[in-house]
Amino acid sequence: MSVLETPRLMFRGRLTWDPIVTNNRSAQYDETDAKTVFDSSAPDVARFRKNAIAAVVDGGNWNPHGTHRSTFYEASVVAVDTGAGPATDDPIVTSPVSFAGMLVDVEPYGAFSSQLFFDAMSFGIQGGCRVLAPRATRMTARYINFARNQTYTYVAGVASVVWQTSFPKAGGLRIDAHDSPALQQLAKALDEHDVQGLTVRWNAYRTLYFDSMDPADNDALAKQLQTRLMGGGFQPNPARSEVVGVLGLWRKGEPASEPGERALLTQQEGTIASAHMRLSTDRLTLDLANSIQETGLDLTKADLGDLTAVAVAADGKTVVATLGTFGYDAYRREAYERSAGIVTLKVDPAAAERAQDADIQLRQKDGTVLLAEAAMRAIPATPNTYLDQGETTDLDVLVLDRGRPAGAGIPVVMANLNSSTTASVTRATDAQGIATFTLAGISGQVESFVLVPGEGAPLPQGVDPQTTTYVFVRTLPADDDIAQLAPTWDNVHRYVLRDWEAMAPCTDNWLNLGDPDQMKSFAPMLRRLTDRANFEWFRFMPVTRDMTAGQRSLLYAFLGSTGLQAAAMESTAPRSLARLSRAMRGGAT
């Protein structure tokens, strides 16, 4: 089951991160009210943008001109595994891997709720060997490892992150196998009744800022960026990461948005991060993509010596089966990049049988336990949720017992970490291992919840992305008072458009949010791009997903019949080449 079975594709490349980070600062953005904070002495767009530029040096605002776009580059399939280990002789190898998403945090002030909105991924080339995977669910950051590279300590430079989503075979997933044996096997596997589609999982690591390999230079480079920004023009400043990833099968009973295999949680923080594994009748497959740190910017892996996987009794100490040992050659940089961090060991079938219902540990030669299994995990179907004030929704939580749905009657606690007065809520799983909770948007706020399965399990005091499973929920305020305003240009600009005009200078490249004539001329497109029904789109506006219901109501009242008439005429009226040219700057039509 999962990407840890075969067949699978492994890929490697690089990724740009280009978010606007002005909204990470409470001085310039209120995440509770979902409002831009303007200077009281001069509450206008120009002053706000000037303050954002000033914060490049004084406040760590490293990218005030960002676009939020995150794009793969120099990314390609580097190997396939059809059961005999990584191989490079399949025609899909060296083919490009394409991805473009929008990086958005549910909680702008925090580091645990990042997500990527996108429309599709592609592995291969149109007309040749290819997997085309339309998006069903956005990607969500999980298992953030803040000890991955301690030699680059600027912002998120120390960290690595697991990203995952899944593509249902009924959702337009297409495999053009041609003469690729690996793709032929994937296509054949899709016919199996318990295969839902494909899962992609990738790890982003060694994030560099200002195009600098030396974090000591970043203060001077920030000053240079500030000088360019003050000089005018569009000055994005994306960060860049390394990426390794894997594409494989998605079976029934597996979560779509985060790893669902047997979980090995870190016991030595700062040395190794949590991992996942699959145990079959004769193989143990470990996903160490996010686990073993680099010793420097050259990406040399730390040498932890020989590592042994064992199954232990209930006391957590007594070994009941030794599953296998692997050395540094299995996880050094070259092996890591070739296999996307996946290590496979042949296991004696008798030992594998004894380990099926026992906890598994990864130990060093001297007996130090690096990773230890947490048998039961509660995985949210939707790790990040947006609500409007007054709205409710159900959250399904899948409980896994050693990587398989746990069945009925397992208690699950959902604890609200943002409230000292709200009691924890407990629900029991159904026959499919799913417990269902109700989320209610009471008022504008960002909440975090931890999920704990099992009778009497202790509640953590906070989110630890390495050990806890969790959910973030953002409730946008209703802004009923804004909805009731007269739909004049002054009102719609002050209470709706000004926030994003100030926060997102990149928008100037294709649409002036301060120009009423442009807004009305683009009314059909704006309605489409801001329609809450299109929330998951790559090009949804605003990209930060924080337009309130009241703001949307006022905006639509302003666009009014002009937008409706333009929509009706759009198919017959001649297109303005100037207007079309400007629209294409943002990819709109």
N, C-alpha and C positions, 0 to 999 in steps of 0.2 A: 504494500500500500504506500501511497504518497510518492513524492519526488525521490525518496530514498530507495525505491524499487527501480527496476529497469523495465523498459528502455527509458533513457533520459538524455537530454542534451545539456552540455555545460558551455557557458559563455563567459567572456571576460571583456572588459573595456573601461571606459571612463564616463563620468557623468558631471554635468554642470548643475549648480544650484544657484538660482537667481531670484531669491525672494526679496521683497521689500521688508526690511526689518525695523522700520520706523514704528510699526505697531507693536513691537516687543517692549516698548518703553511706556510706562504709565504716565510720564510727563506729556506724551503726545497721543496717547490712545487709551480710552477707557473700555476694557474688555467686558465689563458688566453692562454698560449702557450701549455698547457697540457704536461709540461715537469718537470721532477725531477730536482731540483737545486743542483748541485754538488759543493763541496768546490773547489774554483779556484786553490788553492795551491796543492790539491791532489784529482783530479776529478775521484775517483774510488769508487767502491761499498763498500769496507771495510771502507773507511773514512766516507762515507755517513751514513752507519749503525751505526758507532761509534757516529756520531753527533746526530742521532736520539735517541740513548740511553741516551746521555748527556741531551737531552731535556726532558726526563722523569721527572727530578727534576727541571730543570731551565725553561722549556717551556711548561709544562702541557701536554706533549706527553705521555698519560697514557697507550698506548697500541701499541708500535712499532712492536710487533710480532703478531698482530691480523690476523685473517683469513677472516674477514667481515661476517662470518656466524652468523645468528641469529636463535635460535632454541627454540621451546617450550619444557618445561619439567614440570613434575608434573601437566600437564594440562588435564582436563577432563570435560565432560558435567556435570553440577551441577543441572540443572533443565530444564524442558520444560514448554511451555505455549501454550495450545491449546484453550485458551479463558477464562479460569477460574482462571488465575493467575499462578505463578510458582508452579510446582509440581515435586516431586522426585520419583514417582512410575512408570515411564516409563522405559522400559528395556535399553534405550540408556543412561540413567543417570549413571554416574561413568565411562562410556567408555572414552578412551583416545582421546585427540585432538592432531593431529600431524601437525607440520609446521617446515620447514627449509628454510630460505631465506638468501640472500646476501644483507647486508645493504650498500647502496651507495648513496652519495650525488651528485646531479647535480652540486651544487655550493659547492665545498669542504670547502671554508672558512666560509660559513654561516650555519644557523640552520634551515632554512625553507624548504629545498628541499630534505629531506631524502626519500628514497624509498627502497622497498624490492623486489628483483628479486627472483622468486621461481618457482617451477614446478607444485606443487599440494598441496592441503590440504586434511586431512582426519579426519573425525569425527566418531569414532567407530573402530571396529576391522574387518579385512578381514575375511569373513566367517560368520560374525554375523551382528548385526544392524550397518549400516555404511552409511555415505555419503562420496563419493570420488569425489573431486572437482578439475579437472585439471585447471591450470592457463590459463586465457585469457588475463588479463592485470596485470601488477605488482601492488603492494600495494604502496600507497603514504601517507605520513604523512600530516595530516590536523589538523587545530584548536589546535595548540600547546598552552598549558596552562602553562605559566611560573610561576604561583603562586600556583601550586598544593600542594607542600609540602615545606614550607619555613624553615623547621627544618633540611633539608639536602641540602646544597647549593653548593655541589661540582659538577662542570660541569653541566650535565643535570639532576642532582638529584632532582631539584626543580620542574621539568616539568612533564606533562603528554601529551599524543598524541593520536589522533584518527587515526586509520588505517582502510582502507576499500578497498575491491575489490569485483567483482561480477563474477559469473560463468554461462555462457549461457548453457541452457539445450541442445543445439545442439553441444556443445563443449566437449562432453564426460562425462558430469555430470552424476553421478550414485547414486541412492538411493536404498540401500538394506534394506527395511523396516522390513522384518520378522514380529515379533509380537510387534513392537513399534508403538503405535497409533500416536505419534507425527510425525514419519517418514512416516507413511501411509498417514497422512494428507498433508505433504509436497509433497509427490510423486503425490497425486491426484491433488494438486494445480498446479503442473507443466503442467497439461493438459489444463488449462485455457488459452484462446487465448492471453490474455494480460500479462501473466507471462513469462518473458524472461529466468528466471533461479533462482539462489539463490545469496544472498549477505551475505558476512561476514563482520562484523565490530567489532573491538576490541580496547580496551583502554589499553595502557601501562603506568604505573605510579610507583612511588617510586623506582627510579633507584639507585642502590647501586654500589659503586666502591670498588675495592680491597677487596671484600667480607666483607666490614666493615659496621656496623650499626652506626658508629660514624664518621662523616666527619672530626672531629678534629684529627683522627688518620691517615688520608690519606696522609699527607706530609711524615710521617715516613714510611708508607707502600710503597709510591712511591720510597723512598730511598732504601727500601729492594728490590723492583722489579728491580731497576737499578743495584743493586749489583748482583742479579741473572743473569741479562742480560749480564753484563760484564763478568760473569763467563762462559758464553757460553751455548749452548743448546737452545731449542725452549721454549720460555717463554710467551705464550699468557696470557692476563689479561682481560677477558671479564667482562663487567658490567652486572647487573641482575635487571630485573624489575618484578613487579606484572602485571598480565593481567586479565581483564574480557572481555567477548565478547559475541556476539549474531550471530546466523545464521538464516536467514529468507528469505522471498520471494523478488525477484527482478522483478518489473513490468515495462512495457513499460512506457517511459517518465521519468524514474528515472536514475540519473547518476550512472555510475559504480564505480567511484573511490572516491567519497566523499558523505557525507550525503546530501540528496535532499529533506528532509521533511521541513516543515515550520521552519524557523530559528529564534531562540530567542537569540539575541545578548546581551552580557554583558553590563550592565549599571553601574556596581560596580566592576571595575577591582581590583583584589586582594582579592575579597570576593567570587565571583562566576564566572565561565567561561561560554561562550556561549553554548547553547544547541539546541536540535531539538525536534520537537513534531509532532504528528499526531492527528487530530481531526476527529472522525467519527460522526455518528448520536447520539451516546450515550456514547462515551468514549473519554477521552483525555489521550494520551500516551506520556510521556516525556522521552527523552533520556538524563539522567543526568550523564552518565558514565564519562564524562570529566569535570564535572562542579564544584562539591563541594569539597573543599580542605580537606586534612587531617590535624590534629593538631599536629601530631608527627609521629615518625617512627613506632609506634604501629598501625597506620592506623585508629585511631579513627577519625570519621568524625566531622567536625565543626558543631555545633548546631546553625542553623539559625532560629530556632523556627518554628512555623506554617507558611506554604507558601501557597498562594492562587493564582490560575490562573484566570485571568479576561480578558474579551474582552472590548476594549475601543473604543470610538468614534475617529474621525479624529483629535481632539485636543490632543490626547494622554493621557487624564486625566479622562474624563467622562466614567464611567463604564456602558456598555450596557448589560453585562451579566457576572454573576459569575459562573465559570465553576466547581470549586471544591477547596477544601483545604486538605492538607496533612501535617502531623507532622514529627518530627524527626525519629520516628520509621520506616517511609517509606524510609529514605535515610541514616540511620546509617550504620555502616560498615557491619553488618550481612545481612541487607536487600540488600545493594549494591552488595555484593559478590554473593548473591543468584540470583539476578535479572539482573546482569550486568548493574546496574545503571538505569534500566527502572522502571518508576513509572506510574501506570495506575489508572485513576480516572473515576468513573462513573459520567456521565454528564446528566443533564436534557435535553431531546431532544429539547425543545423549546430554551433553552440557547445555545445549540450547533448550532442550526440553525442561531441564531443571530450572532454567532461568526465566521461563515464560511467566511464572507467577512470583518471581522473587525480584527484589530491588537490585538494580545494576549500578555499579560504581566504576569510575575511572581512577586508577591509582598510579602513583609513581613507583619507581623501583623500591624506594625505602618504605613503602606502605602508606604514604601520605594520600589521603582521599582528595582528589581534585574536584570531581563531580559526583553527585549522588542523586539517584532517581527519586522524584516525587511522583508517586504512582498515580495520584488523582489530580486532574487539572480541570478548571472551569473556564471554558473559552467562549467569549461573547461572539455572537453572530455578526454584530455591528459594533466594532470597537469604539467608533466615534459617532455620536448622534447629535443632530441639530433639531431643535424644537422652536416653534413660535410660542410666545406666552399664551397659556391657556390650552395648549395642545398636549395630547397624550399619545404614547405609542408603546408597543410591547417590545421587550428585549428578550430574545431567546439566548440562553446560555447552555452550551453543550458540555456535559461532564464526560471526560475521558478517563478511563481506568486502564493504565498502561497502553495508551494510544487507541483504545477502542471505546465506543459509547458504553457508558456504565450501566444503563438500564434504569428501571424505575425505583423510586423511593429514596434517592440520595438527596440529603438536604444540602442546599446551597445558600450561603449568606452573601448578600450584597450590602456592603457597608459604605455609607456616604462619608468620605473623608473631609468634607467641607462643612459639616454641621455637627455641633456638639449636642444638639437637641433632637435631631432626627434619629430614631432608632434604626438599627440594622433590620433588613427585611430578609426573611428566610422563605424559600420555596423548595419544593421537592421535584425531582425529575420525573418525567413520564417514561413510557416504555422505550422511547428512543434516546433516553439519556438527556432530555432537554428540560430545563427549568425556565419558566417564563415570568419575567418581572414587568411591571408597569412603570414607565418613566413619565413624569408629569412636568410640564414647563410652567412653574408657578410664577417666576419673575425672571427678569434678565440676570443671568449669572452663568458661570462656568463651574461645573461640578465634576469631581472625580470619585469613582467607586472602585473598590477592590472586590474580587469575587473569590470566595473561599468554599470549597466543597468538603463534605464529610462531617460526621457527627462530632461536635466538640472541638473542631479545628480552631486554633488560635487565630485571632484577627490581627493582621499587620497594622502598624501605626501610620503607614504611608505607602505610596507607590514606590516599589523597587522594580524597575523594568526587567531586572535579571531574575527575579524570583516570584513576583506576584503577577496575576492576570488582572486586568483592569479595564475600565470604561470611562471615557470622558463624554460629558453631555453639555452642550451649550444651548441655553435658552435665550433667544433674542427677545428683547422687550417688545410689547405690542405697539407702542407709539401711537395709540389711538388719537392723541391730541394732534399729531402730525397729519394723520389721515383726514382730520376734519378741517384742515386749513384750506383756504381758497387756493385753487390750482394756478396761481400766478407764477411767473418766472422767478420773481424774487423769493417766493416761498420754496419752490421746488429746488432752486439752487442752494439756498441757505440750509435747508433741512434735509436734503437728499444728496444732491450732486457735489456740493462743496467738500464733503468729507472725503470722497474718493479723488476729486480733482487735486486736493491738497496732498493726500497720502500717496497717490500713484502718478507721478509726473510722466511715466511711460505712456499713459493714455494719450498725452498730447500728440504722439506720433501718428495717431489715426482719427482721434475724435476730441474736440475741444469741449469739455464738460462745462465750460463757462460761456458757451455760445448757444442761445436759445434757438436760433435758426438751424444750426447743425443738429441739435437734439431732435427737433421736430422733423427734419428731413430724413433722419435715420430712425424714425419712430417704429416702423415694422421690425427692423433688426433689433432695436433696443428691447422691445416687448419680448421678442423671442429669446434673447440672451439673458434677460432678467426673470423670465418665467420660472417660478419655483419648480415646475414640472421638469425643467431642464437642469436641475441642480447639479447633476453628476457630469455634465458636459465639461470638456476641456476648456471651452471658451465662455462658460457661464460668467455673468457679471453681477456684482463685483466678484473678482477672483477670490476675495477673502470671505465670501459667503456670509456677510454680516448685514445685508440689507434687511430691515425689519418689515413687517407686514404693513405698518403705517406708512413707511417711506415708499414702499412699492405702490400703495394705493394712491398716494399723492402724485407720484411720478406718472402713473397711468392716467390719472385725471388730467394732468397737464398735457400729456401726449394726445389724449382724447381722440376726437373724430379724425384729426389730422393723420394719426397713425393708422386708423382703420381704413380711411380712404386710400392712403398710400399703399397699404397692404393689398387692397383690391385692385389697384392700378398697376401694381409692380410687374405683373406678368405681361402687360400690354404696352406700358409706357416705354419710350426709348430711354436707355440708360445714359446718364451723364458720365462721360469718360473721366472727368475730374473727380466726380463723386466715387466712381468705381475704383479709380486709382487710390484714393484715400482709404476706401474700405479695405482694399487688398493689403494695405500696410498692416492691418490687424487680422488679416485672413478672413474677414467677414464678406458676405455676399449680399 
